[in-house]
Amino acid sequence: MDWTHRIRLRNLKIILSLAQTRNLSHSAALLNTTQPGLSKWLKDLEEDIGLQLFERHARGLRLTPHGETLVAHARRIDAQLDRAASDMQALRDGGGGRLVIGASGAAASETAPRAVLALLAEMPQLRVEFVEGTIDRLLNQLGQGDLDIVLGRSVTERYDESSVRAEVLYVEPIDLVARAGHPLFERGSFDWDELRSYRWVVWPRGTPIRNAMDQALVAVRQEPPPDYVVSNSVTANITMLNNSDMIGTASRRATLMLGRLQLLRTLPVEFPGFGSVSMYWRRDELYPQAVEAGLACIRRIARDYEA
């Protein structure tokens, strides 16, 4: 009989515990079993599969590539079971299911919140959870089954195309921003030397918005600012910019929102930075109604903005 027919849910918990603790004794204590018994179970499992899952060392265990693959599957199954329990609880409570949406800075300020509001107008009993983070972290959570939909900058080679679908929603400019009382606004006109004389707040290297900023600087034949702070926190960036003469970058939708709130203004300078925003979701055979409705709402919000 295939080993997958003999494995139980508790066995998945054991695998996840070993992957987390990397120690047989620690996992045995957490799982209320004995270290010899756990060691024998792991040895039997590896013999059934025909692959070594963990390397044994004096200091503990180390996952092999085969083990990493099995743990990834175990995490997805565990996450799906947790989601199933939450969905059933939401239905018992009289709700319409549960949807977890993740958004990175590019979409978290406008598109994702508006989509949530539109979705709740259609499905008022739906339980929605909103998670903000970097696109890499969100895509990892999506792959593990912790999120249903992710909104953020379009990226390539950062997710498994065999298990995750992606759809470009719109292309958005990148703006240079500063506080409303910044000295440059009083000048009326200024050059790049003056812009670069101020300290900037920039996103970490490798992030989509940082890539867009670097490409825009190349397009206008300018060097990056000599003095800058690296930050991946939207809240911290807004606070630093609003309480200093620092200069930052923001996507157009975020800039418009911050302008309406009178927090930041767009600097009147040519800055040909662009980046596209996409939504990502898993390639499941069957999508819950909440996921289908969420995808439709996001597409509608994106079309309305483009119009």
Rosetta silent file (secondary structure, phi, psi, omega in degrees, C-alpha in Angstrom):
SEQUENCE: MDWTHRIRLRNLKIILSLAQTRNLSHSAALLNTTQPGLSKWLKDLEEDIGLQLFERHARGLRLTPHGETLVAHARRIDAQLDRAASDMQALRDGGGGRLVIGASGAAASETAPRAVLALLAEMPQLRVEFVEGTIDRLLNQLGQGDLDIVLGRSVTERYDESSVRAEVLYVEPIDLVARAGHPLFERGSFDWDELRSYRWVVWPRGTPIRNAMDQALVAVRQEPPPDYVVSNSVTANITMLNNSDMIGTASRRATLMLGRLQLLRTLPVEFPGFGSVSMYWRRDELYPQAVEAGLACIRRIARDYEA
SCORE:     score description
SCORE:     0.000 S_00000001
   1 L     0.000  138.740  178.732    0.000    0.000    0.000 S_00000001
   2 L   -60.355  141.511 -176.207    1.240    3.500   -0.843 S_00000001
   3 H   -61.739  -27.086 -178.318    2.605    5.339    2.213 S_00000001
   4 H   -66.952  -22.194  178.955    0.227    8.263    1.616 S_00000001
   5 H   -80.549  -14.972 -179.274   -2.720    6.007    2.473 S_00000001
   6 L   -99.822  -16.395 -176.112   -1.247    5.226    5.882 S_00000001
   7 L   -75.109  141.505 -178.825   -0.251    8.723    6.943 S_00000001
   8 L  -114.360  168.804 -179.071   -2.558   10.475    9.396 S_00000001
   9 H   -61.002  -36.849  178.447   -3.142   14.102   10.297 S_00000001
  10 H   -62.642  -34.095  178.401   -1.152   13.630   13.493 S_00000001
  11 H   -63.222  -36.718  176.848    1.754   12.435   11.364 S_00000001
  12 H   -63.586  -40.188  177.873    1.689   15.748    9.489 S_00000001
  13 H   -63.002  -37.571  178.622    1.871   17.573   12.825 S_00000001
  14 H   -64.202  -45.858  179.461    4.885   15.448   13.768 S_00000001
  15 H   -59.390  -44.180 -179.707    6.651   16.308   10.506 S_00000001
  16 H   -65.969  -37.303  178.377    5.961   20.017   11.021 S_00000001
  17 H   -65.249  -44.558  178.838    7.187   19.847   14.614 S_00000001
  18 H   -63.136  -37.669  178.733   10.447   18.171   13.594 S_00000001
  19 H   -66.446  -31.470 -178.598   10.944   20.771   10.869 S_00000001
  20 H   -80.924  -47.023 -175.099   10.452   23.545   13.420 S_00000001
  21 H   -83.619  -28.165 -174.774   12.482   22.220   16.363 S_00000001
  22 L    55.886   30.418 -176.169   15.125   20.310   14.356 S_00000001
  23 L  -151.312  123.353 -178.390   15.419   18.146   17.475 S_00000001
  24 H   -63.680  -43.038 -177.910   13.907   14.727   18.236 S_00000001
  25 H   -64.535  -43.929 -179.836   13.895   15.207   22.016 S_00000001
  26 H   -63.527  -44.824  179.322   12.218   18.617   21.848 S_00000001
  27 H   -65.872  -38.311  178.541    9.539   17.398   19.451 S_00000001
  28 H   -60.151  -41.861  178.975    8.965   14.267   21.530 S_00000001
  29 H   -65.881  -42.387 -179.551    8.314   16.429   24.600 S_00000001
  30 H   -66.396  -33.197 -176.056    5.964   18.735   22.681 S_00000001
  31 L   -95.386    4.565  178.016    4.065   15.794   21.190 S_00000001
  32 L    57.738   48.081  176.247    3.886   13.877   24.472 S_00000001
  33 L  -137.411 -176.274 -178.642    5.764   10.852   23.150 S_00000001
  34 L   -99.489  153.287  179.370    9.194    9.291   23.647 S_00000001
  35 H   -64.445  -43.997  177.697   12.360   10.169   21.765 S_00000001
  36 H   -61.927  -40.164  179.520   13.092    6.511   20.804 S_00000001
  37 H   -64.274  -41.125  179.617    9.516    6.056   19.593 S_00000001
  38 H   -67.504  -39.141  178.829    9.661    9.228   17.521 S_00000001
  39 H   -62.942  -41.879  179.008   13.035    8.247   16.076 S_00000001
  40 H   -65.946  -40.904  179.427   11.674    4.833   15.039 S_00000001
  41 H   -61.033  -43.231 -179.622    8.574    6.432   13.486 S_00000001
  42 H   -65.124  -41.596  178.928   10.720    8.787   11.418 S_00000001
  43 H   -62.683  -42.788  178.910   12.987    5.943   10.289 S_00000001
  44 H   -64.050  -40.148  179.871    9.956    3.849    9.252 S_00000001
  45 H   -63.426  -44.194  179.420    8.473    6.794    7.340 S_00000001
  46 H   -63.169  -36.930  177.992   11.706    7.378    5.439 S_00000001
  47 H   -68.224  -38.539  177.907   11.869    3.677    4.553 S_00000001
  48 H   -63.302  -44.379 -178.254    8.252    3.759    3.334 S_00000001
  49 H   -74.067  -33.262 -177.040    8.895    6.818    1.160 S_00000001
  50 L    85.651   19.277 -179.440   12.297    5.601    0.030 S_00000001
  51 L  -141.344  146.138  175.552   13.940    8.963    0.674 S_00000001
  52 L   -81.798  127.103 -177.871   15.881   10.493    3.538 S_00000001
  53 L   -96.467  -33.973 -178.761   13.937   13.422    5.000 S_00000001
  54 E  -131.581  142.096  169.313   16.321   14.542    7.746 S_00000001
  55 E   -91.383  133.891  179.545   20.065   14.370    8.216 S_00000001
  56 E   -91.244  128.807  177.700   21.048   13.347   11.754 S_00000001
  57 E  -131.946  165.992 -179.733   23.742   15.454   13.417 S_00000001
  58 L   -60.237  -32.557 -177.568   25.111   15.739   16.940 S_00000001
  59 L   -91.462   -1.381  179.130   23.262   19.042   17.366 S_00000001
  60 E   141.213 -146.945 -176.005   19.980   17.798   15.953 S_00000001
  61 E  -111.180  154.311  174.237   18.259   17.362   12.618 S_00000001
  62 E  -137.252  127.963 -179.587   18.644   19.082    9.276 S_00000001
  63 E   -65.090  136.178  170.643   16.054   18.883    6.516 S_00000001
  64 L   -85.891  168.379  174.568   17.172   17.343    3.241 S_00000001
  65 H   -55.796  -35.796  176.527   15.792   18.708   -0.062 S_00000001
  66 H   -65.392  -40.801  178.353   13.351   15.768   -0.016 S_00000001
  67 H   -65.032  -39.685  177.850   12.301   16.735    3.491 S_00000001
  68 H   -58.841  -40.705  179.869   11.821   20.371    2.475 S_00000001
  69 H   -64.708  -45.780 -179.973    9.432   19.230   -0.245 S_00000001
  70 H   -65.011  -41.235  179.435    7.390   17.063    2.116 S_00000001
  71 H   -62.449  -39.136  178.281    7.271   19.808    4.760 S_00000001
  72 H   -60.639  -42.483  177.148    5.990   22.291    2.152 S_00000001
  73 H   -65.693  -42.059 -179.621    3.126   19.903    1.330 S_00000001
  74 H   -61.868  -39.886  179.042    2.437   19.314    5.030 S_00000001
  75 H   -64.435  -41.437  179.422    2.241   23.060    5.667 S_00000001
  76 H   -64.964  -42.948  178.992   -0.232   23.543    2.832 S_00000001
  77 H   -63.458  -44.283 -179.944   -2.418   20.682    4.055 S_00000001
  78 H   -62.168  -41.839  179.384   -2.277   21.983    7.635 S_00000001
  79 H   -65.664  -39.649  179.641   -3.160   25.505    6.487 S_00000001
  80 H   -65.532  -37.334  177.304   -6.070   24.211    4.407 S_00000001
  81 H   -66.627  -41.182  176.108   -7.441   22.297    7.389 S_00000001
  82 H   -61.981  -41.389  179.162   -7.177   25.409    9.558 S_00000001
  83 H   -64.542  -40.435  179.095   -8.947   27.392    6.834 S_00000001
  84 H   -61.604  -42.570  178.282  -11.675   24.749    6.605 S_00000001
  85 H   -62.667  -42.548  179.517  -12.231   24.961   10.366 S_00000001
  86 H   -65.794  -40.668  178.969  -12.413   28.775   10.200 S_00000001
  87 H   -63.553  -43.581  179.637  -14.826   28.664    7.252 S_00000001
  88 H   -64.822  -38.633  177.918  -17.109   26.222    9.036 S_00000001
  89 H   -64.721  -40.751  178.689  -17.027   28.354   12.180 S_00000001
  90 H   -62.694  -39.530  178.360  -17.918   31.443   10.139 S_00000001
  91 H   -68.800  -38.726  176.988  -20.874   29.592    8.616 S_00000001
  92 H   -63.338  -32.945  179.894  -22.007   28.371   12.052 S_00000001
  93 L   -80.063    5.364  178.696  -21.876   31.970   13.245 S_00000001
  94 L    88.702   11.841 -178.166  -24.270   32.958   10.475 S_00000001
  95 L   -90.788 -174.101 -177.770  -21.620   34.361    8.171 S_00000001
  96 L  -113.760   31.696 -178.363  -20.884   33.811    4.511 S_00000001
  97 L    98.266 -169.701 -173.775  -17.477   32.207    4.762 S_00000001
  98 E  -140.098  140.351  178.193  -14.023   33.697    5.110 S_00000001
  99 E  -136.239  129.760  179.429  -11.597   35.413    2.738 S_00000001
 100 E  -113.465  118.118 -178.205   -8.007   36.399    3.520 S_00000001
 101 E  -112.774  131.986  174.652   -6.491   39.082    1.272 S_00000001
 102 E  -110.770  143.487 -179.640   -2.851   40.140    1.365 S_00000001
 103 E  -143.206  139.036  173.338   -1.579   43.397   -0.127 S_00000001
 104 L   -91.139  175.221 -173.562    1.806   45.046   -0.473 S_00000001
 105 H   -52.336  -36.062 -176.710    2.330   48.804   -0.275 S_00000001
 106 H   -62.523  -31.543 -176.557    1.491   49.398   -3.929 S_00000001
 107 H  -113.272  -12.836 -173.901   -2.054   48.096   -3.510 S_00000001
 108 H   -71.445  -23.337 -174.636   -2.644   48.372    0.238 S_00000001
 109 L   -81.936  -26.920 -172.401   -3.425   52.095    0.199 S_00000001
 110 L  -138.857  -61.191 -171.663   -6.261   52.139   -2.317 S_00000001
 111 H   -61.425  -52.092 -176.628   -7.079   49.128   -4.481 S_00000001
 112 H   -63.612  -47.948  178.658   -7.272   46.435   -1.806 S_00000001
 113 H   -60.854  -40.200  178.958   -9.334   48.442    0.742 S_00000001
 114 H   -65.954  -36.635  177.668  -11.792   49.560   -1.947 S_00000001
 115 H   -65.631  -39.439  177.418  -12.117   45.973   -3.150 S_00000001
 116 H   -61.479  -44.773  179.388  -12.857   44.823    0.415 S_00000001
 117 H   -62.655  -42.841  178.838  -15.594   47.458    0.757 S_00000001
 118 H   -64.353  -39.145 -179.829  -17.129   46.470   -2.587 S_00000001
 119 H   -66.557  -42.266  179.586  -17.010   42.795   -1.629 S_00000001
 120 H   -67.412  -28.356  175.796  -18.684   43.393    1.734 S_00000001
 121 H   -66.713  -32.916  178.806  -21.431   45.348   -0.026 S_00000001
 122 H   -83.726  -36.589 -176.818  -22.142   42.221   -2.090 S_00000001
 123 L  -129.001   75.231 -173.839  -21.562   39.688    0.695 S_00000001
 124 L   -62.135  -20.219 -179.647  -22.267   41.463    4.011 S_00000001
 125 L   -89.973   -1.965 -178.093  -21.976   38.222    6.008 S_00000001
 126 L   -70.732  139.487  174.872  -18.501   37.465    4.680 S_00000001
 127 E   -97.421  115.556 -176.122  -15.647   37.475    7.190 S_00000001
 128 E  -109.788  135.888  172.646  -12.677   39.280    5.636 S_00000001
 129 E  -118.997  134.249 -176.742   -9.114   39.344    6.933 S_00000001
 130 E  -117.566  127.779 -177.611   -6.626   41.857    5.509 S_00000001
 131 E  -124.555  130.811  177.133   -2.863   41.309    5.739 S_00000001
 132 E  -111.300  141.681  179.512   -0.180   43.802    4.667 S_00000001
 133 L  -175.833 -175.187  176.160    3.420   42.849    3.948 S_00000001
 134 L   -74.346  154.573 -176.165    6.133   42.660    1.328 S_00000001
 135 H   -62.604  -36.388  179.609    5.219   40.932   -1.912 S_00000001
 136 H   -63.642  -45.167 -179.775    7.761   38.141   -1.334 S_00000001
 137 H   -65.947  -40.961 -178.888    6.369   37.317    2.099 S_00000001
 138 H   -65.934  -40.894  178.924    2.773   37.478    0.884 S_00000001
 139 H   -65.942  -33.831  175.477    3.443   35.170   -2.060 S_00000001
 140 H   -65.309  -42.264  177.703    5.077   32.697    0.319 S_00000001
 141 H   -66.098  -35.842  176.898    1.980   32.806    2.544 S_00000001
 142 H   -63.175  -45.025  179.773   -0.220   32.333   -0.517 S_00000001
 143 H   -63.095  -31.132  179.798    1.748   29.256   -1.523 S_00000001
 144 H   -82.928   -6.658  178.979    1.398   27.823    1.983 S_00000001
 145 L    90.765    8.081 -179.233   -2.377   28.328    1.895 S_00000001
 146 L   -80.751  -22.520 -179.760   -2.513   31.105    4.505 S_00000001
 147 L  -123.016  153.826  177.443   -3.879   33.677    2.033 S_00000001
 148 L   -96.324  -41.718 -177.597   -6.534   33.458   -0.678 S_00000001
 149 E  -138.318  142.167  175.535   -5.601   36.453   -2.841 S_00000001
 150 E  -124.105  135.949  175.838   -2.524   38.670   -2.976 S_00000001
 151 E  -118.377  132.651  178.981   -2.357   42.173   -4.470 S_00000001
 152 E   175.635 -174.180  179.749    0.946   43.862   -5.176 S_00000001
 153 E   -57.560  144.468  176.740    3.645   44.793   -7.637 S_00000001
 154 L   -68.899  128.426  179.698    4.044   42.487  -10.618 S_00000001
 155 L  -132.110  156.611  176.600    6.992   40.178  -10.050 S_00000001
 156 L  -125.660  151.933  176.588    8.510   37.305  -11.980 S_00000001
 157 L    61.037   25.114  177.404   10.368   34.223  -10.812 S_00000001
 158 L  -120.088    8.851  177.303    9.201   34.737   -7.217 S_00000001
 159 L  -151.847  162.851 -178.325    6.386   32.229   -7.184 S_00000001
 160 L   -86.235  107.527 -176.816    5.603   28.776   -8.542 S_00000001
 161 L   -65.649  -18.424  178.903    3.616   29.296  -11.754 S_00000001
 162 L   -75.613  -19.594 -178.152    2.410   25.706  -11.604 S_00000001
 163 L  -121.063  -10.589 -177.963    0.494   26.410   -8.388 S_00000001
 164 E  -127.492  134.277  176.097   -0.127   30.193   -8.469 S_00000001
 165 E  -100.071  151.129  179.438   -1.953   32.260  -11.076 S_00000001
 166 E  -136.514  144.686  179.217   -1.177   35.922  -11.779 S_00000001
 167 E  -141.498  122.626  178.034   -3.087   38.649  -13.587 S_00000001
 168 E   -72.449  130.006 -177.445   -1.814   42.167  -14.328 S_00000001
 169 E   -97.485  -45.002 -179.186   -4.403   44.737  -13.230 S_00000001
 170 E  -166.410  163.399  175.116   -2.903   48.079  -14.224 S_00000001
 171 E  -105.892  134.854 -172.516    0.285   50.029  -14.824 S_00000001
 172 E  -132.483  134.968  177.078    1.011   52.794  -12.355 S_00000001
 173 E   -70.063  160.578  173.926    3.534   55.668  -12.291 S_00000001
 174 E  -110.011  133.652 -178.892    5.953   56.242   -9.430 S_00000001
 175 E  -113.417  154.675  167.085    6.135   59.735   -7.898 S_00000001
 176 E   -92.294  132.445 -174.234    8.659   61.603   -5.786 S_00000001
 177 E  -130.239  158.867  176.962    6.938   62.931   -2.669 S_00000001
 178 E  -157.130  170.661  179.320    7.654   65.196    0.294 S_00000001
 179 L   -66.502  157.062 -175.505    5.758   66.944    3.082 S_00000001
 180 L   -60.192  -32.267 -178.220    3.501   69.830    2.096 S_00000001
 181 L   -93.614   19.174 -178.337    5.792   72.413    3.744 S_00000001
 182 L   -62.965  140.167 -179.266    8.976   71.176    2.101 S_00000001
 183 H   -55.526  -29.194 -178.438   11.336   74.013    1.026 S_00000001
 184 H   -65.355  -30.230  178.256   11.326   72.745   -2.567 S_00000001
 185 H   -69.093  -29.536  178.537    7.641   73.614   -2.954 S_00000001
 186 H   -75.853  -23.906 -178.158    8.437   77.211   -2.023 S_00000001
 187 H   -70.856  -33.942 -177.380   11.195   77.363   -4.636 S_00000001
 188 L    86.533  -50.602  177.044    8.840   76.789   -7.529 S_00000001
 189 L  -136.611  148.346 -178.720   11.618   75.345   -9.695 S_00000001
 190 L  -159.679  165.319 -179.840   14.635   73.223   -8.830 S_00000001
 191 L  -114.784 -179.550 -176.605   17.068   70.824  -10.444 S_00000001
 192 H   -68.084  -30.061  177.401   18.258   67.313   -9.699 S_00000001
 193 H   -61.438  -39.178  178.140   21.272   68.529   -7.763 S_00000001
 194 H   -69.514  -40.042  177.149   18.903   70.175   -5.293 S_00000001
 195 H   -59.401  -44.513 -176.421   16.742   67.053   -5.106 S_00000001
 196 H   -76.525   -9.216  177.714   19.766   64.897   -4.400 S_00000001
 197 L   -77.406  -15.116  177.699   21.006   67.293   -1.718 S_00000001
 198 L   -94.407  152.289  175.024   18.207   66.083    0.572 S_00000001
 199 L   -71.789  139.428  179.571   18.195   62.737    2.332 S_00000001
 200 E  -107.573  158.326  167.836   15.824   60.239    0.695 S_00000001
 201 E  -108.429  118.983 -176.926   13.745   57.368    2.053 S_00000001
 202 E  -123.875  155.031  177.519   14.089   54.411   -0.317 S_00000001
 203 L   -80.822  159.150 -178.175   12.736   50.888   -0.375 S_00000001
 204 L   -61.406  151.649  176.938   15.118   47.902   -0.043 S_00000001
 205 L   -60.061  141.000  179.633   16.997   46.657   -3.094 S_00000001
 206 L    94.745  -18.534  176.771   15.130   44.015   -5.011 S_00000001
 207 L   -75.116  148.716 -177.106   11.666   45.328   -4.145 S_00000001
 208 H   -56.818  -41.679 -177.795    9.557   46.246   -7.194 S_00000001
 209 H   -70.190  -32.160  175.536    9.193   49.924   -6.251 S_00000001
 210 H   -67.796  -40.218  177.002   12.954   50.235   -5.659 S_00000001
 211 H   -60.795  -41.445  179.134   13.580   48.679   -9.065 S_00000001
 212 H   -64.587  -39.773  178.221   11.185   51.202  -10.624 S_00000001
 213 H   -64.012  -45.932 -179.251   12.977   54.075   -8.860 S_00000001
 214 H   -62.028  -41.081  179.358   16.414   52.884  -10.003 S_00000001
 215 H   -66.592  -37.088  178.524   15.201   52.502  -13.594 S_00000001
 216 H   -65.836  -39.981  178.447   13.659   55.987  -13.534 S_00000001
 217 H   -63.982  -38.598  176.800   16.936   57.502  -12.314 S_00000001
 218 H   -64.030  -40.128 -177.976   18.777   55.779  -15.144 S_00000001
 219 H   -63.362  -34.015  179.306   16.211   57.131  -17.627 S_00000001
 220 L   -97.446    9.933  175.692   16.846   60.735  -16.507 S_00000001
 221 L    58.428   48.613  178.872   20.602   60.064  -16.277 S_00000001
 222 L  -123.965  148.300  176.076   20.843   60.714  -12.566 S_00000001
 223 L   -83.659  154.201  173.239   22.742   58.941   -9.814 S_00000001
 224 L   -59.906  155.534  179.732   20.951   57.691   -6.686 S_00000001
 225 L   -62.329  144.518 -179.026   21.041   60.163   -3.776 S_00000001
 226 L   -72.670  -23.526 -175.925   24.237   59.949   -1.712 S_00000001
 227 L  -123.891  120.148 -177.674   22.347   60.081    1.589 S_00000001
 228 E  -156.055  160.926  174.703   19.345   57.872    2.195 S_00000001
 229 E  -113.863  132.913  177.481   17.460   55.685    4.672 S_00000001
 230 E   -96.059  126.083 -178.269   16.328   52.207    3.614 S_00000001
 231 L  -149.364  138.720  175.171   12.891   51.251    4.929 S_00000001
 232 L  -110.886   19.618 -179.235   10.205   48.743    3.948 S_00000001
 233 L  -106.756  118.139  178.249    7.586   50.182    6.317 S_00000001
 234 H   -61.100  -46.679 -177.815    4.832   52.316    4.781 S_00000001
 235 H   -62.397  -45.938  179.677    3.894   53.803    8.156 S_00000001
 236 H   -63.797  -39.617  179.485    7.485   54.629    9.086 S_00000001
 237 H   -61.611  -46.068  179.985    8.119   56.164    5.669 S_00000001
 238 H   -62.255  -42.453 -179.295    5.100   58.458    5.930 S_00000001
 239 H   -64.155  -45.229  179.672    6.074   59.516    9.449 S_00000001
 240 H   -63.917  -43.638 -178.968    9.679   60.281    8.485 S_00000001
 241 H   -67.314  -38.282 -176.297    8.662   62.195    5.372 S_00000001
 242 H   -76.254  -13.485 -177.583    5.929   64.141    7.135 S_00000001
 243 L  -120.626   23.066  179.887    8.246   65.240    9.954 S_00000001
 244 L  -158.500 -176.746  175.564   11.383   66.135    8.010 S_00000001
 245 L  -100.123   22.449  178.207   12.653   67.450    4.687 S_00000001
 246 L   -70.565  159.117  179.062   13.357   63.952    3.407 S_00000001
 247 E  -118.567  141.135 -178.835   12.191   62.887   -0.064 S_00000001
 248 E  -135.885  179.055  176.281   10.556   59.559   -0.859 S_00000001
 249 E  -118.282  148.004  178.470    8.910   57.525   -3.596 S_00000001
 250 E  -154.088  149.822  175.778    5.315   56.338   -3.736 S_00000001
 251 E   -68.720  156.177 -173.830    2.989   54.770   -6.267 S_00000001
 252 H   -57.412  -43.391 -179.345    0.506   57.143   -7.905 S_00000001
 253 H   -64.172  -40.052  177.434   -2.544   55.806   -6.071 S_00000001
 254 H   -64.893  -39.330  179.553   -0.760   56.079   -2.738 S_00000001
 255 H   -61.792  -44.615  179.837    0.322   59.617   -3.638 S_00000001
 256 H   -62.863  -41.882  179.225   -3.244   60.664   -4.431 S_00000001
 257 H   -65.019  -44.156  179.793   -4.514   59.171   -1.170 S_00000001
 258 H   -66.204  -32.716  176.406   -1.770   60.835    0.880 S_00000001
 259 H   -67.394  -40.849  178.148   -2.512   64.123   -0.859 S_00000001
 260 H   -62.909  -33.800  178.625   -6.203   63.900    0.036 S_00000001
 261 L   -83.952    0.676  179.321   -5.181   63.341    3.647 S_00000001
 262 L    58.690   38.226  178.363   -2.824   66.340    3.390 S_00000001
 263 L   -98.050  -46.212 -178.280    0.124   64.214    4.474 S_00000001
 264 L  -139.696  158.163  177.216    2.407   64.364    1.431 S_00000001
 265 E  -125.903  155.002  176.832    2.579   66.105   -1.934 S_00000001
 266 E   -81.885  129.894  177.349    3.994   65.109   -5.297 S_00000001
 267 L   -75.253  133.431 -177.541    7.132   66.995   -6.259 S_00000001
 268 L   -77.067   77.148 -179.027    6.792   68.661   -9.692 S_00000001
 269 L  -142.778  144.143  178.286    9.645   66.866  -11.393 S_00000001
 270 L   -68.675  120.623 -178.579    9.847   64.506  -14.346 S_00000001
 271 L  -141.943   90.128 -172.427   10.263   61.021  -12.934 S_00000001
 272 L   -77.770   55.322  178.534    9.541   58.312  -15.536 S_00000001
 273 E   -99.022  131.613 -179.660    9.102   55.476  -13.084 S_00000001
 274 E  -136.996  151.937  174.998    6.436   52.886  -13.781 S_00000001
 275 E  -156.083  146.104  179.272    5.411   49.572  -12.338 S_00000001
 276 E   -96.183  154.200  178.777    2.489   47.237  -12.855 S_00000001
 277 E  -114.491  134.720 -177.738    0.234   45.846  -10.138 S_00000001
 278 E  -127.317  163.712  169.233   -1.027   42.260  -10.259 S_00000001
 279 E  -117.343  148.465 -175.039   -3.223   39.939   -8.268 S_00000001
 280 E  -129.548  141.713  174.892   -2.202   36.394   -7.435 S_00000001
 281 E  -153.901  161.751 -175.143   -4.216   33.366   -6.347 S_00000001
 282 E   -74.668  151.171  177.940   -3.746   29.611   -6.155 S_00000001
 283 L   -85.051   63.000  177.544   -4.522   27.281   -9.055 S_00000001
 284 L   -80.775  152.734  178.331   -7.152   25.302   -7.164 S_00000001
 285 L   -70.114  -37.564  179.580   -9.614   23.145   -9.075 S_00000001
 286 L  -124.366  129.638  179.000  -12.547   24.598   -7.160 S_00000001
 287 L  -105.160  132.206  174.572  -12.662   28.157   -5.837 S_00000001
 288 L   -58.312  155.478 -179.849  -14.907   29.098   -2.905 S_00000001
 289 H   -56.167  -37.796 -178.440  -17.595   31.642   -3.735 S_00000001
 290 H   -63.479  -38.362  179.431  -15.776   34.255   -1.645 S_00000001
 291 H   -67.825  -45.708  178.320  -12.599   33.892   -3.726 S_00000001
 292 H   -59.092  -44.513  179.932  -14.485   34.165   -7.025 S_00000001
 293 H   -66.094  -38.537  179.299  -16.341   37.239   -5.753 S_00000001
 294 H   -63.716  -44.072  178.263  -13.113   38.763   -4.441 S_00000001
 295 H   -61.605  -41.476 -179.904  -11.337   38.367   -7.780 S_00000001
 296 H   -65.249  -41.012  179.227  -14.301   39.938   -9.590 S_00000001
 297 H   -64.696  -41.419  179.873  -14.393   42.923   -7.209 S_00000001
 298 H   -63.884  -43.058  178.153  -10.669   43.547   -7.599 S_00000001
 299 H   -61.377  -41.702 -178.543  -10.956   43.482  -11.400 S_00000001
 300 H   -65.625  -42.899  178.709  -13.857   45.943  -11.271 S_00000001
 301 H   -62.578  -40.958  179.308  -12.018   48.350   -8.962 S_00000001
 302 H   -64.545  -41.660  178.955   -8.967   48.223  -11.237 S_00000001
 303 H   -65.685  -40.743  179.972  -11.087   48.938  -14.335 S_00000001
 304 H   -60.916  -40.139 -179.444  -12.857   51.837  -12.617 S_00000001
 305 H   -67.028  -43.491 -179.952   -9.520   53.425  -11.760 S_00000001
 306 H   -62.145  -36.795  179.958   -8.186   53.045  -15.295 S_00000001
 307 L   -68.077    0.000    0.000  -11.375   54.639  -16.657 S_00000001
